[in-house]
């Protein structure tokens, strides 16, 4: 995320002009925008022409600069865009005021957001700005007859390639080099700064040696890591061991995995943790919350009045922060977030046990 400027808006609102530089930034922005916020940007809109001498063609598209009061926000992950819909409250054509419009925000589009930013929302934007300096990372996991390639993004990991090539003896066995060749070609096509090559046994090192001989521009990016599994489980091991953090220090995924593991261990052993909105709110009232864990989609629902909690989530967060606690907003796109959702979307690591 690139922040172009900051300023003050009307009624005490803060104004930030920013440029999302990748799909991660669009995802972050989707969790910052709320109903009633003001968002400005360049767009095109079909304008009906009121001209008796012209045949009605359904209108022509014109380039406009609009400000909309946000009604709905949708992160279209696979279209690489953010859809922000609402009423036009400012426009380079006054006759468009009051109409509904959807801004399609894509990578490198400049937009201005004016709102009363909450502390965690400002923190999210600032972390996205810092993350722009981090290298892009790929995790490749390989064992005999099988290889997987996952990309690491701030909204989670995603499997991009998967290969199988039975090796060893038998009618259908194929040379190991075929599997390594497929893996090498896939990695060579990816524009990334770092590659973590992981898996059990010696297969990963043999794969690295093959890539070194055939893709010399790729091998310098590779870090080899031991894991007991491949695929999704192998990726989780890599994240847990901190291998990604060495090359992408701002990756939120590994932090979420660590916090979730601490939570689950505490639940299993009856240690200093709690989960569910009522017990978490009670812990916050007693000043016992060291780290508050809350799911981003749940946080968004509660703030928009579409949730079901009896607790004001903003007051809960402010209580924790006033008492020196940390707040970790989990991504619903990644496995720790999905596990947190099963626990009610909110939990806490405590300073001490509550009786």
C-alpha positions in Angstrom: 0.0 0.0 0.0 1.3 3.5 -0.8 -0.1 6.4 1.1 0.0 9.5 -1.0 -1.4 12.1 1.4 -3.2 12.6 4.7 -5.5 15.4 5.7 -8.6 16.4 7.7 -12.1 16.1 6.3 -15.4 17.5 7.6 -16.9 16.7 11.0 -13.6 15.6 12.4 -13.1 12.8 9.8 -9.6 11.9 8.7 -8.8 11.8 5.0 -6.2 9.4 3.5 -5.3 9.1 -0.2 -3.8 5.8 -1.0 -2.8 3.5 -3.8 -3.3 -0.3 -3.4 -0.3 -1.9 -5.1 -1.4 -5.5 -5.1 -4.3 -7.8 -4.3 -3.3 -7.9 -0.6 -3.9 -4.2 -0.4 -7.3 -4.5 -1.9 -8.1 -7.1 0.7 -6.9 -4.9 3.5 -9.0 -2.0 2.2 -12.1 -4.2 2.2 -11.8 -4.6 5.9 -11.2 -0.9 6.6 -14.2 0.5 4.6 -17.6 0.6 6.4 -21.1 1.9 5.6 -21.2 5.7 5.6 -17.5 6.2 4.8 -16.7 8.5 1.9 -14.6 7.1 -0.9 -13.5 9.2 -3.9 -11.9 8.1 -7.2 -11.9 8.2 -10.9 -14.4 6.0 -12.7 -16.6 5.7 -15.8 -20.3 5.9 -15.8 -23.0 5.4 -18.5 -24.7 8.8 -19.0 -28.2 9.0 -20.6 -28.2 11.7 -23.2 -31.3 14.0 -23.3 -31.2 14.9 -27.0 -34.2 14.6 -29.2 -32.1 14.6 -32.3 -30.0 11.6 -31.2 -31.1 8.0 -31.3 -31.3 6.5 -27.8 -28.3 4.2 -27.6 -28.7 3.5 -23.8 -26.2 6.2 -23.0 -22.5 6.7 -23.4 -19.7 6.1 -20.9 -18.0 9.2 -19.6 -15.0 9.5 -17.3 -15.9 11.1 -14.0 -14.5 11.8 -10.6 -17.0 10.8 -7.9 -17.3 10.6 -4.1 -19.7 8.0 -2.8 -21.1 7.3 0.6 -20.4 3.7 1.1 -23.3 1.2 1.3 -21.5 -2.1 0.5 -18.0 -3.4 -0.1 -17.0 -6.6 -1.9 -13.5 -8.0 -2.3 -13.6 -9.8 -5.6 -10.5 -11.9 -5.0 -10.4 -13.7 -8.3 -11.1 -10.6 -10.3 -8.4 -8.7 -8.5 -10.6 -5.8 -7.7 -12.6 -4.2 -4.9 -16.2 -3.1 -5.5 -17.3 -0.2 -3.4 -21.0 0.7 -3.9 -23.0 3.6 -2.6 -24.8 6.9 -3.3 -22.9 9.6 -5.3 -22.5 12.6 -3.0 -19.9 14.4 -5.0 -19.3 14.3 -8.7 -17.7 16.3 -11.6 -21.2 16.2 -13.1 -23.9 17.6 -10.7 -26.7 15.8 -12.5 -25.3 12.5 -11.2 -25.6 13.4 -7.6 -27.9 11.0 -5.7 -27.5 8.1 -8.1 -26.1 4.8 -6.9 -22.7 3.9 -8.3 -20.1 1.2 -7.9 -16.4 2.1 -7.8 -14.2 -0.8 -9.2 -10.9 -0.3 -7.4 -8.0 -2.2 -8.9 -4.3 -2.4 -8.3 -2.6 1.0 -8.7 -5.9 3.0 -8.7 -5.7 6.1 -6.4 -8.6 6.5 -4.0 -9.3 8.8 -1.2 -11.0 7.5 2.0 -12.6 9.9 4.5 -13.9 8.5 7.7 -13.4 8.3 11.5 -10.6 5.7 11.4 -10.5 3.3 14.4 -7.1 2.4 15.8 -7.0 -1.1 14.4 -8.0 0.2 10.9 -5.2 2.7 10.8 -2.8 0.1 12.0 -3.9 -2.2 9.2 -3.2 0.4 6.6 0.2 1.2 8.1 1.1 -2.5 8.2 0.1 -2.8 4.6 2.3 0.1 3.7 5.2 -1.5 5.5 4.5 -4.9 3.9 5.0 -3.3 0.4 8.8 -3.5 1.2 8.7 -7.2 1.9 9.7 -9.8 -0.7 7.1 -12.0 -2.3 7.4 -15.6 -1.1 6.6 -19.0 -2.6 6.6 -22.3 -0.6 7.4 -25.4 -2.6 7.0 -28.8 -0.9 8.3 -32.0 -2.5 8.6 -35.6 -1.7 8.9 -38.8 -3.8 6.3 -38.6 -6.6 4.6 -35.4 -5.4 5.2 -31.6 -5.4 3.1 -28.6 -4.5 3.7 -24.8 -5.0 1.9 -22.3 -2.7 2.0 -18.6 -2.8 2.1 -16.6 0.5 -0.1 -13.6 0.7 -1.4 -11.5 3.6 -4.9 -12.9 3.2 -3.6 -16.5 3.3 -1.8 -19.1 1.3 -3.0 -20.5 -2.0 -1.9 -23.6 -3.9 -0.9 -22.6 -7.4 0.5 -25.8 -8.8 0.4 -29.5 -7.9 2.4 -32.3 -9.6 2.4 -36.1 -9.3 4.9 -38.4 -11.0 5.1 -41.9 -9.5 8.7 -42.8 -9.0 10.5 -46.0 -7.9 9.8 -49.4 -9.5 6.8 -50.7 -11.4 5.1 -50.3 -14.7 4.0 -46.7 -14.1 7.2 -45.5 -12.5 8.8 -42.4 -14.0 12.3 -40.8 -13.5 12.5 -38.4 -10.6 13.9 -35.9 -13.0 10.5 -35.5 -14.6 9.0 -34.3 -11.3 11.9 -32.0 -10.6 11.6 -30.6 -14.2 7.9 -29.8 -13.7 8.7 -28.1 -10.4 11.6 -26.2 -11.8 9.6 -24.8 -14.7 6.8 -23.8 -12.4 9.1 -21.9 -10.1 11.0 -20.3 -13.1 7.7 -18.8 -14.3 6.9 -17.1 -11.0 8.1 -13.6 -10.4 9.0 -13.8 -6.7 11.9 -12.8 -4.5 12.2 -15.8 -2.3 11.4 -19.5 -2.5 11.2 -21.9 0.5 11.8 -25.5 -0.6 10.6 -27.9 2.0 9.7 -31.6 2.5 10.8 -34.8 4.3 14.0 -36.7 3.6 16.5 -36.0 0.9 14.1 -35.4 -2.0 14.0 -31.6 -1.5 17.8 -31.4 -1.7 17.9 -33.5 -4.8 15.2 -31.2 -6.3 17.3 -28.2 -5.4 20.4 -29.7 -7.1 18.3 -30.4 -10.3 17.0 -26.8 -10.3 20.6 -25.5 -9.7 21.7 -27.2 -12.9 18.8 -26.2 -15.0 17.5 -22.9 -13.6 20.4 -21.0 -12.2 18.5 -17.8 -11.9 16.0 -19.5 -9.6 18.4 -21.4 -7.3 19.7 -18.3 -5.6 16.3 -17.5 -4.3 15.9 -20.9 -2.6 16.0 -21.7 1.1 15.7 -25.4 2.1 13.7 -26.3 5.1 12.9 -29.7 6.7 9.2 -30.7 7.2 7.5 -34.0 7.8 4.8 -33.4 5.3 4.0 -31.7 2.0 1.0 -29.8 0.7 -1.1 -27.8 3.1 0.4 -29.6 6.2 3.9 -29.0 5.0 3.1 -25.3 4.4 1.8 -25.0 8.0 5.0 -26.5 9.3 7.0 -24.0 7.3 5.0 -21.1 8.8 5.2 -22.5 12.3 9.0 -22.8 12.1 9.3 -19.2 11.1 11.0 -19.8 7.8 8.8 -17.3 6.0 9.5 -14.7 8.6 13.2 -14.7 7.7 12.3 -13.4 4.3 9.0 -11.7 4.9 9.0 -10.3 8.4 5.6 -8.7 8.2 3.7 -11.9 7.2 0.7 -12.0 9.4 -0.1 -15.6 8.7 2.7 -17.1 10.9 1.8 -14.8 13.8 -1.8 -15.9 13.5 -0.8 -19.6 13.5 1.4 -19.1 16.6 -1.4 -17.3 18.5 -4.0 -19.9 17.5 -1.7 -22.7 18.6 -1.2 -20.9 22.0 -5.0 -20.6 22.3 -5.7 -24.2 21.5 -3.0 -25.4 23.8 -4.4 -23.3 26.6 -7.9 -24.7 26.0 -6.6 -28.2 26.1 -4.7 -27.7 29.4 -7.0 -25.3 31.1 -4.4 -22.5 31.1 -4.8 -18.7 30.8 -7.1 -18.4 27.8 -10.8 -17.8 27.1 -13.1 -17.7 24.0 -16.5 -16.6 23.1 -17.7 -13.0 23.2 -19.2 -13.0 26.7 -16.3 -14.6 28.5 -13.8 -12.5 26.5 -15.7 -9.3 27.4 -15.7 -10.3 31.1 -11.9 -10.9 30.9 -11.4 -7.5 29.4 -13.4 -5.8 32.2 -11.1 -7.4 34.7 -8.0 -6.2 32.8 -6.9 -9.8 32.2 -6.6 -9.7 28.4 -3.0 -9.8 27.2 -3.9 -10.5 23.5 -7.3 -10.2 22.0 -8.0 -12.4 19.0 -10.9 -11.4 16.7 -11.9 -12.5 13.2 -11.9 -9.8 10.6 -15.3 -10.8 9.0 -16.9 -10.9 12.5 -15.5 -7.5 13.4 -16.9 -6.1 10.2 -20.3 -7.6 10.8 -20.5 -6.2 14.3 -19.4 -2.8 13.3 -22.0 -2.6 10.6 -24.8 -3.7 13.0 -25.3 -7.0 11.2 -23.9 -9.1 14.0 -25.5 -10.8 17.0 -23.2 -9.9 19.9 -24.6 -8.0 22.8 -21.2 -6.5 23.4 -20.0 -3.3 21.6 -16.9 -4.6 19.8 -15.3 -1.1 19.5 -15.6 -0.6 23.3 -14.2 -4.1 23.9 -11.1 -3.3 21.7 -10.6 0.1 23.4 -10.8 -1.5 26.8 -8.1 -4.0 25.9 -5.8 -1.4 24.4 -6.3 1.0 27.4 -5.1 -1.7 29.7 -2.0 -2.4 27.6 -3.3 -5.4 25.7 -2.6 -6.3 22.1 -5.3 -6.8 19.4 -4.8 -9.3 16.6 -7.3 -9.3 13.8 -7.3 -12.7 12.1 -7.9 -13.3 8.4 -10.9 -15.4 7.6 -9.1 -16.6 4.5 -6.5 -18.6 6.4 -6.8 -21.7 8.5 -6.2 -20.1 11.9 -9.0 -17.7 11.2 -11.3 -20.5 10.2 -10.5 -22.2 13.5 -11.1 -19.0 15.4 -14.5 -18.7 13.7 -15.5 -22.1 15.1 -14.8 -20.7 18.6 -17.2 -17.8 18.0 -14.8 -15.5 16.2 -13.3 -14.0 19.3 -10.9 -15.2 22.0 -8.1 -14.0 24.3 -4.8 -15.0 25.8 -4.9 -13.9 29.4 -2.5 -12.5 31.9 -3.9 -14.7 34.6 -6.7 -17.2 35.0 -10.2 -16.1 35.9 -11.9 -18.3 38.5 
